Amino acid sequence: MTQHSHAQGRICPNCDGFPRVAVATGTRRQDGSRTTAPVTCPSCHGRGTVARSVSPTL
């Protein structure tokens, strides 16, 4: 039996579908772990996809 293929979403061109990341700041805590800062993509506002009108045409 064939599998259904879902339509591909319009992935944000700025974050490539990874809208929220944790960036290491370079400093360490006293226990040796690194401190991180959560960052959200400003283009898609943390959704990972963009509206058709915003996505670039190829």
Beta strands, then each sheet from edge to edge (+ up, - down):
strand 1: 20-28
strand 2: 34-40
sheet 1: 1+ 2-
end
